[in-house]
Amino acid sequence: MALTTAFAFEYVKREARPISLRQLTFFGRTLTEDRLLSSANYVRTELPTRYEEQVIVGRPSKTNSPRLAHRIRDMQTLPYVVVTNSHMLHVYELYYQAFDTLRRVKEIKTVADNERYCTLIKKTLEEHLSIIPRATMGVLECQGLMPPDEMDSFMNTLLRSRISRRVIAEQHLALTSTFTNPSSPAPPSCPPNELVGEVFLKCNANSVVTHCYDVVRSLAQDSSNQPLPMPRLVVSGHQGATFPYILSHLEYIIGELLRNSIQAVSQRWQGHGEEPPPIEVLICEAPQHVIFRISDQGGGVPRALLPFVWSFCKGPRREMRLQNLSQVPTMAATLQEISASGSAEHRADGGGNKIPHESSLSSLASRPPNLRLGMGLPMSKVYAEYWAGSLELHSLEGYGVDVFLCISKLGNRNEQLTTRAMMDAV
């Protein structure tokens, strides 16, 4: 997999162009053939650049060699046992193959060209569904072979780069679907022009929280062999707050936070014979942000584990996490087979209506509650920060946890891409 210096220089000149949610909806506002082809060619030129940035993160180098050649060479300078780890190698090869394939795509001039390009993108996205758990298994298996902070930086960089590619790819696929099937019914409460590709222009804060709670509660009840003391959900504050967002990202974050709260409260109140205290969600709408405070009385995070809640590889539960993560690729494959056979996953839109949708996070968001992966909080933090938001956790051991999720309300903040400086800091 060697690359010539000239080839590396060709792509190192290209910088990824960060966009905002508002800009992401530009091509689909008034969707015409010209705009669809413009969207296709934007993705065609942007995807290889974003793969080129990720063809894998190694240790820092003091030289100014081309970025792609730099990253491949740096991968080879990692400890041999890290480079040859089967999970790391799997991730590397998938990214390299995708980069090498996508860079060869010629200019898209017709709708037929775009259909062929979309087929290629779909195939690539499906092949990459297991990358998150495989990469996490890799850093866990390589624990002790590299400093844990470097491993966490690697995972954060990998996830941020992965999000940046899937955002533009999935948005274009959704726009193409709208263009080729203009008569497809929109959700009843979603007026025209409020759903543009993957972006909901008016996600309703209360509806999203309620839907995520219903899904997580059902999963918890269905996976338990005995009745669970299930906490109620109490939502207060600015329940009518709306904002533009990619719903699969928001549902994953809030779903993970509610999953943790429900599990903690249910376990703590098991056998008490009384109704557990509710999970309280306070929604605060500010001029530029919407803030969710999720509070539970599940006993809090033990002080011994608190330093590791944002880490992908630190902490004492390595073997349990590896065992559980090994089941995720199988789950992802099963969900992909279901989607391919026509039974698409159903989720709620910004107003709580069920619509068919395939999500890159579906295999993780729908896993049983007892399948603990130890990556929900750190991954949620990456997703929250991607659109210039934030995620904070405050624990009072012996009582409960408050988690604060801040979302940019206006949709005008650019995606927080992995910059060259960030890559060189890994």
C-alpha positions in Angstrom: 0.0 0.0 0.0 2.8 2.4 -0.9 2.0 5.8 -2.3 4.3 7.9 -4.5 5.4 11.3 -3.2 3.8 13.1 -6.2 0.5 11.4 -5.4 0.7 12.3 -1.7 1.4 16.0 -2.6 -1.6 16.1 -4.9 -3.9 15.4 -1.9 -2.0 17.1 0.8 -2.8 20.4 -1.0 -6.5 19.9 -0.5 -8.0 21.1 2.8 -11.3 19.7 4.1 -13.9 22.5 4.0 -16.0 22.6 7.2 -19.7 23.3 6.8 -22.5 24.2 9.1 -25.9 22.6 9.4 -27.4 25.6 7.5 -24.9 25.1 4.7 -25.6 21.3 4.7 -29.2 22.1 3.7 -28.3 24.5 0.9 -28.4 22.0 -2.0 -31.7 20.5 -0.8 -33.7 23.7 -0.2 -35.0 23.9 -3.7 -33.7 20.6 -5.1 -33.0 20.7 -8.9 -30.9 18.4 -11.1 -28.1 21.0 -11.2 -28.1 21.3 -7.4 -28.1 17.5 -7.0 -25.1 17.2 -9.3 -23.4 20.1 -7.5 -23.9 18.2 -4.2 -22.6 15.0 -5.8 -19.4 16.8 -7.0 -18.9 18.5 -3.6 -19.0 15.1 -1.9 -16.8 13.5 -4.7 -14.0 16.1 -4.1 -14.5 16.3 -0.3 -14.7 12.6 0.7 -11.2 11.6 -0.5 -9.7 14.6 1.3 -11.4 13.6 4.6 -10.3 10.0 4.1 -6.8 11.2 3.3 -6.7 13.0 6.7 -7.7 9.7 8.4 -5.6 7.1 6.5 -4.4 6.7 9.9 -3.1 8.6 12.9 0.3 7.7 14.1 2.7 9.3 16.5 3.8 12.9 16.0 6.6 13.6 13.6 9.0 16.6 13.5 9.2 16.6 9.7 7.0 18.4 7.2 6.5 15.4 5.0 3.2 15.2 3.1 0.2 14.4 5.3 -0.8 11.1 3.6 2.7 9.7 3.3 3.3 11.1 6.8 0.3 9.1 8.3 1.1 5.9 6.5 4.7 6.1 7.5 3.8 7.0 11.1 1.5 4.0 11.2 4.5 1.8 10.5 6.5 3.5 13.3 4.0 2.4 15.9 5.0 -0.5 18.1 4.8 -3.7 15.9 2.2 -5.3 18.2 -0.1 -2.2 17.7 0.4 -2.1 13.9 -0.4 -5.8 13.5 -3.4 -5.9 15.9 -6.1 -7.5 13.8 -8.7 -4.8 14.7 -6.3 -1.9 14.0 -5.3 -3.5 10.7 -9.0 -4.0 9.8 -9.8 -0.3 10.3 -6.7 0.8 8.4 -7.4 -1.4 5.4 -11.0 -0.3 5.2 -10.1 3.3 5.2 -7.2 2.9 2.7 -9.4 0.9 0.3 -12.2 3.6 0.5 -9.7 6.4 -0.1 -8.1 4.7 -3.0 -11.5 3.9 -4.6 -13.2 7.3 -4.0 -10.3 9.3 -5.3 -10.7 7.7 -8.7 -14.3 8.8 -9.3 -14.6 11.2 -12.3 -16.7 14.3 -12.4 -20.4 13.5 -12.0 -22.2 15.0 -15.0 -25.6 13.2 -15.2 -28.2 11.8 -12.9 -27.1 8.3 -14.0 -23.5 9.1 -13.0 -24.9 10.2 -9.6 -26.9 6.9 -9.2 -23.7 4.9 -9.7 -21.8 7.2 -7.3 -24.5 6.7 -4.6 -24.3 3.0 -5.0 -20.6 3.2 -4.3 -21.1 5.4 -1.3 -23.8 3.1 0.1 -21.4 0.1 -0.3 -18.6 2.0 1.5 -20.8 3.1 4.4 -22.2 -0.5 4.9 -18.6 -1.9 4.9 -17.6 0.6 7.6 -20.4 -0.1 10.1 -18.2 -2.2 12.3 -15.3 0.3 12.5 -16.3 2.0 15.8 -16.4 -1.3 17.8 -13.4 -2.7 16.0 -11.3 0.4 16.7 -12.3 0.3 20.3 -11.4 -3.3 20.6 -8.0 -2.5 19.1 -7.2 0.3 21.6 -8.3 -2.0 24.5 -6.2 -4.9 23.3 -3.2 -2.6 22.9 -3.6 -1.2 26.4 -0.2 -0.9 27.9 1.6 -0.8 24.6 1.1 3.0 24.1 0.3 5.8 26.6 -3.5 5.7 27.3 -3.8 9.4 26.5 -2.4 8.8 23.0 -4.9 6.0 22.5 -7.8 8.2 23.6 -6.5 11.0 21.2 -6.4 8.4 18.4 -10.0 7.4 19.1 -11.3 10.9 19.3 -9.5 11.8 16.1 -10.8 8.7 14.3 -14.4 9.3 15.4 -14.4 13.0 14.5 -13.0 12.3 11.1 -15.5 9.4 10.6 -18.4 11.7 11.5 -17.3 14.3 9.0 -17.3 11.8 6.1 -20.6 10.2 7.0 -22.4 13.5 7.5 -21.8 14.7 3.9 -22.2 11.2 2.4 -25.5 10.4 4.2 -26.8 13.9 3.4 -26.2 13.4 -0.3 -27.8 10.0 -0.3 -30.9 11.5 1.4 -31.1 14.3 -1.1 -30.8 11.8 -4.0 -33.6 9.7 -2.5 -35.8 12.9 -2.3 -34.9 13.8 -5.9 -35.7 10.4 -7.3 -38.8 9.8 -5.2 -40.4 13.3 -4.9 -43.8 11.8 -4.1 -42.6 10.0 -0.9 -44.8 11.1 1.9 -43.3 13.4 4.6 -44.1 12.8 8.2 -47.5 14.3 9.0 -46.3 17.0 11.4 -43.2 17.9 9.4 -44.2 20.7 7.1 -42.6 21.0 3.7 -39.0 22.3 3.7 -38.5 21.4 7.4 -36.8 18.1 6.5 -33.8 18.6 4.2 -31.9 15.4 3.6 -30.8 14.2 7.0 -31.2 17.6 8.7 -34.4 18.4 10.6 -34.7 22.1 10.7 -37.0 22.1 13.7 -36.1 19.2 16.1 -38.4 19.5 19.0 -36.5 19.0 22.3 -39.3 17.5 24.2 -40.3 15.1 21.5 -36.8 13.8 21.0 -36.3 13.2 24.8 -39.7 11.5 25.1 -39.1 9.2 22.1 -35.6 8.2 23.3 -36.9 7.5 26.8 -39.7 5.3 25.4 -37.2 3.3 23.2 -34.6 2.8 26.0 -37.3 1.9 28.6 -38.8 -0.7 26.2 -35.3 -2.2 25.6 -34.6 -2.4 29.3 -38.0 -4.1 30.0 -37.7 -6.5 27.1 -34.1 -7.6 28.0 -34.9 -8.3 31.7 -36.1 -11.6 33.0 -38.0 -10.0 35.9 -40.0 -6.8 36.3 -37.8 -3.7 36.7 -38.6 -0.7 38.9 -38.7 1.7 36.0 -38.3 5.4 36.8 -40.8 7.8 35.2 -39.6 10.6 32.9 -40.4 14.2 34.0 -39.7 16.9 31.4 -39.8 20.6 32.4 -38.6 23.9 31.1 -38.8 25.2 27.5 -40.5 22.1 26.1 -41.3 23.8 22.8 -37.7 24.6 22.0 -36.7 23.7 18.5 -33.4 23.8 16.6 -31.8 22.3 13.4 -29.9 19.1 13.9 -29.1 15.7 12.5 -31.6 13.6 14.4 -29.6 10.3 14.5 -26.7 12.2 16.3 -29.1 13.7 18.9 -31.0 10.5 19.5 -27.8 8.6 20.1 -26.5 11.1 22.6 -29.7 11.5 24.6 -30.4 7.7 24.2 -27.1 6.9 25.8 -27.6 9.4 28.7 -31.1 8.0 29.4 -29.9 4.5 29.1 -27.3 5.1 31.8 -29.8 6.8 34.1 -32.5 4.1 33.7 -30.0 1.4 34.3 -28.6 3.1 37.4 -32.0 3.9 39.0 -33.4 0.4 38.2 -30.5 -1.4 39.8 -30.4 0.8 42.8 -34.1 0.5 43.6 -34.4 -3.2 42.7 -36.2 -5.0 45.6 -37.2 -1.8 47.4 -40.8 -2.4 46.8 -41.6 1.2 46.0 -41.6 3.4 43.0 -38.2 4.8 42.1 -37.6 8.5 41.8 -38.1 9.9 38.3 -35.5 10.9 35.8 -35.8 14.6 35.4 -35.0 16.4 32.2 -34.8 20.2 32.3 -34.8 22.0 28.9 -33.4 25.5 28.8 -33.6 27.6 25.7 -31.1 30.4 25.4 -30.6 32.9 22.5 -27.9 30.7 20.9 -28.2 27.3 22.6 -30.5 24.7 23.9 -29.4 23.0 27.1 -30.6 19.6 28.4 -30.0 18.8 32.1 -30.7 15.1 32.8 -30.8 14.3 36.5 -31.2 10.9 38.2 -31.0 9.4 41.6 -29.2 6.2 40.6 -26.4 6.5 43.2 -23.9 8.4 41.1 -20.6 7.3 39.6 -18.2 5.6 42.0 -15.2 7.9 42.7 -12.8 5.1 41.5 -14.5 5.1 38.1 -15.0 8.8 37.7 -11.6 9.6 36.1 -12.3 7.1 33.3 -15.8 8.1 32.2 -14.6 10.0 29.1 -11.9 7.4 28.1 -12.1 4.8 25.5 -9.3 2.7 26.9 -8.7 3.5 30.5 -10.5 1.8 33.5 -10.7 -1.5 35.2 -13.4 -3.3 33.0 -11.3 -4.1 30.0 -12.1 -7.8 29.7 -15.9 -7.3 30.0 -15.8 -4.5 27.4 -13.9 -6.7 25.0 -16.3 -9.5 25.4 -19.3 -7.3 24.8 -17.7 -5.4 21.9 -17.1 -8.7 20.1 -20.8 -9.0 19.8 -21.4 -5.7 18.1 -20.1 -6.5 14.6 -22.5 -9.4 14.5 -25.3 -7.1 15.6 -24.4 -4.6 13.0 -24.4 -7.2 10.3 -27.8 -8.4 11.3 -29.3 -4.9 11.3 -27.7 -4.3 7.8 -29.3 -7.5 6.5 -32.7 -6.4 7.9 -32.3 -3.0 6.2 -31.2 -4.6 3.0 -34.2 -6.8 2.9 -36.5 -3.8 3.1 -37.4 -3.7 6.8 -36.0 -0.3 7.6 -35.4 0.8 11.2 -38.2 3.1 12.4 -37.5 6.1 14.5 -39.2 9.4 15.3 -38.9 12.7 13.5 -38.7 16.0 15.3 -42.4 15.9 16.1 -42.4 12.3 17.4 -43.7 10.6 14.2 -42.3 7.3 13.1 -40.4 7.3 9.8 -38.2 4.7 8.1 -34.6 5.5 8.4 -31.2 3.8 8.3 -28.7 5.1 10.8 -25.0 4.6 11.1 -25.5 4.5 14.9 -28.4 2.0 14.8 -26.4 -1.0 15.8 -25.1 0.8 18.9 -28.3 2.6 19.8 -30.5 -0.5 19.8 -28.2 -2.9 21.7 -29.6 -4.5 24.9 -29.0 -2.5 28.1 -27.0 -5.4 29.6 -24.4 -5.2 26.8 -22.1 -2.6 28.3 -19.5 -1.3 25.9 -17.9 1.4 28.0 -17.9 3.8 25.1 -21.3 5.5 25.3 -20.2 8.6 27.2 -16.9 9.3 25.4 -18.6 8.8 22.0 -21.5 10.9 23.0 -19.1 13.7 23.9 -17.4 13.5 20.5 -20.8 13.7 18.8 -22.0 16.6 21.0 -18.8 18.6 20.3 -18.9 17.9 16.6 -21.5 20.6 16.0 -19.9 23.0 18.6 -21.9 21.7 21.5 -20.7 20.3 24.8 -21.3 17.4 27.3 -20.5 17.6 31.0 -21.2 15.2 33.9 -21.4 16.0 37.6 -21.7 13.1 40.0 -22.6 13.0 43.7 -21.7 9.6 44.8 -24.4 8.0 46.9 -27.1 10.2 45.3 -27.1 10.6 41.6 -25.8 12.3 38.5 -26.5 15.5 36.6 -25.5 15.5 32.9 -25.5 18.8 30.9 -25.9 18.6 27.1 -25.5 21.9 25.2 -26.7 22.1 21.6 -26.1 25.0 19.2 -29.5 26.4 18.5 -29.0 28.4 15.3 -27.3 25.7 13.1 -24.7 28.3 12.0 -21.6 26.7 13.8 -19.3 24.8 11.5 -18.6 21.2 12.1 -15.5 20.8 14.3 -13.3 18.9 11.9 -10.0 17.3 12.8 -7.5 20.0 11.8 -3.9 19.3 10.8 -2.7 20.7 14.1 -5.0 18.3 16.0 -3.7 15.4 13.9 -0.1 16.3 14.6 -0.8 16.5 18.3 -1.9 12.9 18.4 
